[in-house]
Amino acid sequence: MEEVNRDKKELSLRVNSQVYKLNIKEPIDVLLSSMGMEMKAGHKLEPIKAPMPGMVLKILVGPGQKINKGDAMLILEAMKMENVLKAGNDATVKAIKVKEKTAVEKGAVLIELE
């Protein structure tokens, strides 16, 4: 077994120096497919929220910008430490809900994604 990507539901196998890529279908995927509905693999796009109260130091993205999983999006200062908030999935920035140098509470929506 070469690689398992649970998010994309893909598996790579190597047999005699040849790599085969397989798609994993769970029972729910088969049921939805038989009903004519497809369920995209991956996670629902959740907005970027403040994990703790703090001050927005710098916004690193803009509306309409395409981002990849793991890209730095915003720097939040909390308890005298700078925390870099990163993208959890590939997405596009829909809206920035805060401004730099403003205080935010825990759970506040900072960036909306689509």
Phi, psi and omega in degrees: 000126181273306188205146174234122177246099184291328180295317181267358181056052179233152181223137176245129178240143175248123177231118180050053177068006178247134181262130178244132177256131181237147174263136179266127177244120177272163180306323179294324178295317180295316180298312180296322179296319180294336179270001180084014180243137178250137178252116180291138176287153178117180185260154174294141181283110178265146176293158175279122182243155178290121180285345181200163176296145179181192182242129177285113180274312184210137175258124188260358181229169179225163179303138180087350182284134176276135180233156178249157178306129179094351178293139176290134183243327188200147175248123181244125176267126178216132180053043179062024177234144176267126180246124178268120178268129186244159179289136178274341181210166170292137183194185173235138179288121180273312182202149173259121186263358182227169176241155177298150179067028176243149179276143178229153177266162177301133179087356180293137177287124182258315183221131176262142182240157174221000000 
